Amino acid sequence: MCAICGCGKKKGQPGFGKGPKKKAAKKADKKTASKGMSAKQKKLDVDKDGKLEGSDFAALRGKKKK
């Protein structure tokens, strides 16, 4: 195990000293958070808070029934 960063690799192996690999899910969350909402998503955001939530969809269902 690497004493420098705890990556679990032995000296001489590729990637030694670079640290443990980060999960791909965190990278995906960063990508979607930085881009913002698309034009179609903005149309669905009824309360204009910048997030699509259950309350937005409930409001859209209420509009559709009328």
Phi and psi restraints in degrees (range 20) as a CNS / XPLOR table:
assign (resid 1 and name C) (resid 2 and name N)
       (resid 2 and name CA) (resid 2 and name C) 1.0 -71.0 20.0 2
assign (resid 2 and name N) (resid 2 and name CA)
       (resid 2 and name C) (resid 3 and name N) 1.0 122.8 20.0 2
assign (resid 2 and name C) (resid 3 and name N)
       (resid 3 and name CA) (resid 3 and name C) 1.0 -76.1 20.0 2
assign (resid 3 and name N) (resid 3 and name CA)
       (resid 3 and name C) (resid 4 and name N) 1.0 -19.5 20.0 2
assign (resid 3 and name C) (resid 4 and name N)
       (resid 4 and name CA) (resid 4 and name C) 1.0 -74.1 20.0 2
assign (resid 4 and name N) (resid 4 and name CA)
       (resid 4 and name C) (resid 5 and name N) 1.0 -49.9 20.0 2
assign (resid 4 and name C) (resid 5 and name N)
       (resid 5 and name CA) (resid 5 and name C) 1.0 -127.4 20.0 2
assign (resid 5 and name N) (resid 5 and name CA)
       (resid 5 and name C) (resid 6 and name N) 1.0 -9.7 20.0 2
assign (resid 5 and name C) (resid 6 and name N)
       (resid 6 and name CA) (resid 6 and name C) 1.0 77.4 20.0 2
assign (resid 6 and name N) (resid 6 and name CA)
       (resid 6 and name C) (resid 7 and name N) 1.0 30.1 20.0 2
assign (resid 6 and name C) (resid 7 and name N)
       (resid 7 and name CA) (resid 7 and name C) 1.0 -75.4 20.0 2
assign (resid 7 and name N) (resid 7 and name CA)
       (resid 7 and name C) (resid 8 and name N) 1.0 -15.3 20.0 2
assign (resid 7 and name C) (resid 8 and name N)
       (resid 8 and name CA) (resid 8 and name C) 1.0 89.2 20.0 2
assign (resid 8 and name N) (resid 8 and name CA)
       (resid 8 and name C) (resid 9 and name N) 1.0 2.7 20.0 2
assign (resid 8 and name C) (resid 9 and name N)
       (resid 9 and name CA) (resid 9 and name C) 1.0 -102.4 20.0 2
assign (resid 9 and name N) (resid 9 and name CA)
       (resid 9 and name C) (resid 10 and name N) 1.0 153.2 20.0 2
assign (resid 9 and name C) (resid 10 and name N)
       (resid 10 and name CA) (resid 10 and name C) 1.0 -90.9 20.0 2
assign (resid 10 and name N) (resid 10 and name CA)
       (resid 10 and name C) (resid 11 and name N) 1.0 156.8 20.0 2
assign (resid 10 and name C) (resid 11 and name N)
       (resid 11 and name CA) (resid 11 and name C) 1.0 -58.7 20.0 2
assign (resid 11 and name N) (resid 11 and name CA)
       (resid 11 and name C) (resid 12 and name N) 1.0 132.6 20.0 2
assign (resid 11 and name C) (resid 12 and name N)
       (resid 12 and name CA) (resid 12 and name C) 1.0 101.7 20.0 2
assign (resid 12 and name N) (resid 12 and name CA)
       (resid 12 and name C) (resid 13 and name N) 1.0 -18.3 20.0 2
assign (resid 12 and name C) (resid 13 and name N)
       (resid 13 and name CA) (resid 13 and name C) 1.0 -81.2 20.0 2
assign (resid 13 and name N) (resid 13 and name CA)
       (resid 13 and name C) (resid 14 and name N) 1.0 149.0 20.0 2
assign (resid 13 and name C) (resid 14 and name N)
       (resid 14 and name CA) (resid 14 and name C) 1.0 -60.6 20.0 2
assign (resid 14 and name N) (resid 14 and name CA)
       (resid 14 and name C) (resid 15 and name N) 1.0 135.2 20.0 2
assign (resid 14 and name C) (resid 15 and name N)
       (resid 15 and name CA) (resid 15 and name C) 1.0 90.3 20.0 2
assign (resid 15 and name N) (resid 15 and name CA)
       (resid 15 and name C) (resid 16 and name N) 1.0 5.3 20.0 2
assign (resid 15 and name C) (resid 16 and name N)
       (resid 16 and name CA) (resid 16 and name C) 1.0 -63.9 20.0 2
assign (resid 16 and name N) (resid 16 and name CA)
       (resid 16 and name C) (resid 17 and name N) 1.0 130.1 20.0 2
assign (resid 16 and name C) (resid 17 and name N)
       (resid 17 and name CA) (resid 17 and name C) 1.0 84.1 20.0 2
assign (resid 17 and name N) (resid 17 and name CA)
       (resid 17 and name C) (resid 18 and name N) 1.0 5.9 20.0 2
assign (resid 17 and name C) (resid 18 and name N)
       (resid 18 and name CA) (resid 18 and name C) 1.0 -96.2 20.0 2
assign (resid 18 and name N) (resid 18 and name CA)
       (resid 18 and name C) (resid 19 and name N) 1.0 -4.8 20.0 2
assign (resid 18 and name C) (resid 19 and name N)
       (resid 19 and name CA) (resid 19 and name C) 1.0 90.7 20.0 2
assign (resid 19 and name N) (resid 19 and name CA)
       (resid 19 and name C) (resid 20 and name N) 1.0 166.2 20.0 2
assign (resid 19 and name C) (resid 20 and name N)
       (resid 20 and name CA) (resid 20 and name C) 1.0 -68.4 20.0 2
assign (resid 20 and name N) (resid 20 and name CA)
       (resid 20 and name C) (resid 21 and name N) 1.0 149.8 20.0 2
assign (resid 20 and name C) (resid 21 and name N)
       (resid 21 and name CA) (resid 21 and name C) 1.0 -69.7 20.0 2
assign (resid 21 and name N) (resid 21 and name CA)
       (resid 21 and name C) (resid 22 and name N) 1.0 141.8 20.0 2
assign (resid 21 and name C) (resid 22 and name N)
       (resid 22 and name CA) (resid 22 and name C) 1.0 -86.9 20.0 2
assign (resid 22 and name N) (resid 22 and name CA)
       (resid 22 and name C) (resid 23 and name N) 1.0 154.9 20.0 2
assign (resid 22 and name C) (resid 23 and name N)
       (resid 23 and name CA) (resid 23 and name C) 1.0 -73.8 20.0 2
assign (resid 23 and name N) (resid 23 and name CA)
       (resid 23 and name C) (resid 24 and name N) 1.0 145.3 20.0 2
assign (resid 23 and name C) (resid 24 and name N)
       (resid 24 and name CA) (resid 24 and name C) 1.0 -69.5 20.0 2
assign (resid 24 and name N) (resid 24 and name CA)
       (resid 24 and name C) (resid 25 and name N) 1.0 -26.3 20.0 2
assign (resid 24 and name C) (resid 25 and name N)
       (resid 25 and name CA) (resid 25 and name C) 1.0 -63.5 20.0 2
assign (resid 25 and name N) (resid 25 and name CA)
       (resid 25 and name C) (resid 26 and name N) 1.0 -37.1 20.0 2
assign (resid 25 and name C) (resid 26 and name N)
       (resid 26 and name CA) (resid 26 and name C) 1.0 -66.5 20.0 2
assign (resid 26 and name N) (resid 26 and name CA)
       (resid 26 and name C) (resid 27 and name N) 1.0 -38.1 20.0 2
assign (resid 26 and name C) (resid 27 and name N)
       (resid 27 and name CA) (resid 27 and name C) 1.0 -65.6 20.0 2
assign (resid 27 and name N) (resid 27 and name CA)
       (resid 27 and name C) (resid 28 and name N) 1.0 -39.5 20.0 2
assign (resid 27 and name C) (resid 28 and name N)
       (resid 28 and name CA) (resid 28 and name C) 1.0 -65.7 20.0 2
assign (resid 28 and name N) (resid 28 and name CA)
       (resid 28 and name C) (resid 29 and name N) 1.0 -38.5 20.0 2
assign (resid 28 and name C) (resid 29 and name N)
       (resid 29 and name CA) (resid 29 and name C) 1.0 -63.6 20.0 2
assign (resid 29 and name N) (resid 29 and name CA)
       (resid 29 and name C) (resid 30 and name N) 1.0 -39.1 20.0 2
assign (resid 29 and name C) (resid 30 and name N)
       (resid 30 and name CA) (resid 30 and name C) 1.0 -66.0 20.0 2
assign (resid 30 and name N) (resid 30 and name CA)
       (resid 30 and name C) (resid 31 and name N) 1.0 -39.1 20.0 2
assign (resid 30 and name C) (resid 31 and name N)
       (resid 31 and name CA) (resid 31 and name C) 1.0 -64.0 20.0 2
assign (resid 31 and name N) (resid 31 and name CA)
       (resid 31 and name C) (resid 32 and name N) 1.0 -45.9 20.0 2
assign (resid 31 and name C) (resid 32 and name N)
       (resid 32 and name CA) (resid 32 and name C) 1.0 -71.5 20.0 2
assign (resid 32 and name N) (resid 32 and name CA)
       (resid 32 and name C) (resid 33 and name N) 1.0 -32.6 20.0 2
assign (resid 32 and name C) (resid 33 and name N)
       (resid 33 and name CA) (resid 33 and name C) 1.0 -71.9 20.0 2
assign (resid 33 and name N) (resid 33 and name CA)
       (resid 33 and name C) (resid 34 and name N) 1.0 -34.7 20.0 2
assign (resid 33 and name C) (resid 34 and name N)
       (resid 34 and name CA) (resid 34 and name C) 1.0 -77.8 20.0 2
assign (resid 34 and name N) (resid 34 and name CA)
       (resid 34 and name C) (resid 35 and name N) 1.0 -27.7 20.0 2
assign (resid 34 and name C) (resid 35 and name N)
       (resid 35 and name CA) (resid 35 and name C) 1.0 -77.3 20.0 2
assign (resid 35 and name N) (resid 35 and name CA)
       (resid 35 and name C) (resid 36 and name N) 1.0 -29.5 20.0 2
assign (resid 35 and name C) (resid 36 and name N)
       (resid 36 and name CA) (resid 36 and name C) 1.0 85.8 20.0 2
assign (resid 36 and name N) (resid 36 and name CA)
       (resid 36 and name C) (resid 37 and name N) 1.0 -163.3 20.0 2
assign (resid 36 and name C) (resid 37 and name N)
       (resid 37 and name CA) (resid 37 and name C) 1.0 -98.9 20.0 2
assign (resid 37 and name N) (resid 37 and name CA)
       (resid 37 and name C) (resid 38 and name N) 1.0 149.0 20.0 2
assign (resid 37 and name C) (resid 38 and name N)
       (resid 38 and name CA) (resid 38 and name C) 1.0 -79.0 20.0 2
assign (resid 38 and name N) (resid 38 and name CA)
       (resid 38 and name C) (resid 39 and name N) 1.0 173.6 20.0 2
assign (resid 38 and name C) (resid 39 and name N)
       (resid 39 and name CA) (resid 39 and name C) 1.0 -62.3 20.0 2
assign (resid 39 and name N) (resid 39 and name CA)
       (resid 39 and name C) (resid 40 and name N) 1.0 -39.1 20.0 2
assign (resid 39 and name C) (resid 40 and name N)
       (resid 40 and name CA) (resid 40 and name C) 1.0 -67.2 20.0 2
assign (resid 40 and name N) (resid 40 and name CA)
       (resid 40 and name C) (resid 41 and name N) 1.0 -37.3 20.0 2
assign (resid 40 and name C) (resid 41 and name N)
       (resid 41 and name CA) (resid 41 and name C) 1.0 -68.5 20.0 2
assign (resid 41 and name N) (resid 41 and name CA)
       (resid 41 and name C) (resid 42 and name N) 1.0 -35.5 20.0 2
assign (resid 41 and name C) (resid 42 and name N)
       (resid 42 and name CA) (resid 42 and name C) 1.0 -64.0 20.0 2
assign (resid 42 and name N) (resid 42 and name CA)
       (resid 42 and name C) (resid 43 and name N) 1.0 -33.7 20.0 2
assign (resid 42 and name C) (resid 43 and name N)
       (resid 43 and name CA) (resid 43 and name C) 1.0 -65.8 20.0 2
assign (resid 43 and name N) (resid 43 and name CA)
       (resid 43 and name C) (resid 44 and name N) 1.0 -33.8 20.0 2
assign (resid 43 and name C) (resid 44 and name N)
       (resid 44 and name CA) (resid 44 and name C) 1.0 -79.2 20.0 2
assign (resid 44 and name N) (resid 44 and name CA)
       (resid 44 and name C) (resid 45 and name N) 1.0 -18.5 20.0 2
assign (resid 44 and name C) (resid 45 and name N)
       (resid 45 and name CA) (resid 45 and name C) 1.0 -78.6 20.0 2
assign (resid 45 and name N) (resid 45 and name CA)
       (resid 45 and name C) (resid 46 and name N) 1.0 91.1 20.0 2
assign (resid 45 and name C) (resid 46 and name N)
       (resid 46 and name CA) (resid 46 and name C) 1.0 -68.1 20.0 2
assign (resid 46 and name N) (resid 46 and name CA)
       (resid 46 and name C) (resid 47 and name N) 1.0 -43.2 20.0 2
assign (resid 46 and name C) (resid 47 and name N)
       (resid 47 and name CA) (resid 47 and name C) 1.0 -88.1 20.0 2
assign (resid 47 and name N) (resid 47 and name CA)
       (resid 47 and name C) (resid 48 and name N) 1.0 2.0 20.0 2
assign (resid 47 and name C) (resid 48 and name N)
       (resid 48 and name CA) (resid 48 and name C) 1.0 54.8 20.0 2
assign (resid 48 and name N) (resid 48 and name CA)
       (resid 48 and name C) (resid 49 and name N) 1.0 39.8 20.0 2
assign (resid 48 and name C) (resid 49 and name N)
       (resid 49 and name CA) (resid 49 and name C) 1.0 -97.0 20.0 2
assign (resid 49 and name N) (resid 49 and name CA)
       (resid 49 and name C) (resid 50 and name N) 1.0 -0.9 20.0 2
assign (resid 49 and name C) (resid 50 and name N)
       (resid 50 and name CA) (resid 50 and name C) 1.0 87.4 20.0 2
assign (resid 50 and name N) (resid 50 and name CA)
       (resid 50 and name C) (resid 51 and name N) 1.0 5.9 20.0 2
assign (resid 50 and name C) (resid 51 and name N)
       (resid 51 and name CA) (resid 51 and name C) 1.0 -132.7 20.0 2
assign (resid 51 and name N) (resid 51 and name CA)
       (resid 51 and name C) (resid 52 and name N) 1.0 142.5 20.0 2
assign (resid 51 and name C) (resid 52 and name N)
       (resid 52 and name CA) (resid 52 and name C) 1.0 -92.7 20.0 2
assign (resid 52 and name N) (resid 52 and name CA)
       (resid 52 and name C) (resid 53 and name N) 1.0 116.5 20.0 2
assign (resid 52 and name C) (resid 53 and name N)
       (resid 53 and name CA) (resid 53 and name C) 1.0 -128.6 20.0 2
assign (resid 53 and name N) (resid 53 and name CA)
       (resid 53 and name C) (resid 54 and name N) 1.0 175.5 20.0 2
assign (resid 53 and name C) (resid 54 and name N)
       (resid 54 and name CA) (resid 54 and name C) 1.0 -61.1 20.0 2
assign (resid 54 and name N) (resid 54 and name CA)
       (resid 54 and name C) (resid 55 and name N) 1.0 -33.7 20.0 2
assign (resid 54 and name C) (resid 55 and name N)
       (resid 55 and name CA) (resid 55 and name C) 1.0 -64.9 20.0 2
assign (resid 55 and name N) (resid 55 and name CA)
       (resid 55 and name C) (resid 56 and name N) 1.0 -33.8 20.0 2
assign (resid 55 and name C) (resid 56 and name N)
       (resid 56 and name CA) (resid 56 and name C) 1.0 -64.0 20.0 2
assign (resid 56 and name N) (resid 56 and name CA)
       (resid 56 and name C) (resid 57 and name N) 1.0 -45.7 20.0 2
assign (resid 56 and name C) (resid 57 and name N)
       (resid 57 and name CA) (resid 57 and name C) 1.0 -69.0 20.0 2
assign (resid 57 and name N) (resid 57 and name CA)
       (resid 57 and name C) (resid 58 and name N) 1.0 -34.2 20.0 2
assign (resid 57 and name C) (resid 58 and name N)
       (resid 58 and name CA) (resid 58 and name C) 1.0 -65.3 20.0 2
assign (resid 58 and name N) (resid 58 and name CA)
       (resid 58 and name C) (resid 59 and name N) 1.0 -40.3 20.0 2
assign (resid 58 and name C) (resid 59 and name N)
       (resid 59 and name CA) (resid 59 and name C) 1.0 -65.2 20.0 2
assign (resid 59 and name N) (resid 59 and name CA)
       (resid 59 and name C) (resid 60 and name N) 1.0 -39.3 20.0 2
assign (resid 59 and name C) (resid 60 and name N)
       (resid 60 and name CA) (resid 60 and name C) 1.0 -65.9 20.0 2
assign (resid 60 and name N) (resid 60 and name CA)
       (resid 60 and name C) (resid 61 and name N) 1.0 -38.0 20.0 2
assign (resid 60 and name C) (resid 61 and name N)
       (resid 61 and name CA) (resid 61 and name C) 1.0 -65.9 20.0 2
assign (resid 61 and name N) (resid 61 and name CA)
       (resid 61 and name C) (resid 62 and name N) 1.0 -37.2 20.0 2
assign (resid 61 and name C) (resid 62 and name N)
       (resid 62 and name CA) (resid 62 and name C) 1.0 -65.8 20.0 2
assign (resid 62 and name N) (resid 62 and name CA)
       (resid 62 and name C) (resid 63 and name N) 1.0 -37.8 20.0 2
assign (resid 62 and name C) (resid 63 and name N)
       (resid 63 and name CA) (resid 63 and name C) 1.0 -67.7 20.0 2
assign (resid 63 and name N) (resid 63 and name CA)
       (resid 63 and name C) (resid 64 and name N) 1.0 -37.5 20.0 2
assign (resid 63 and name C) (resid 64 and name N)
       (resid 64 and name CA) (resid 64 and name C) 1.0 -67.6 20.0 2
assign (resid 64 and name N) (resid 64 and name CA)
       (resid 64 and name C) (resid 65 and name N) 1.0 -34.3 20.0 2
assign (resid 64 and name C) (resid 65 and name N)
       (resid 65 and name CA) (resid 65 and name C) 1.0 -71.0 20.0 2
assign (resid 65 and name N) (resid 65 and name CA)
       (resid 65 and name C) (resid 66 and name N) 1.0 -26.5 20.0 2
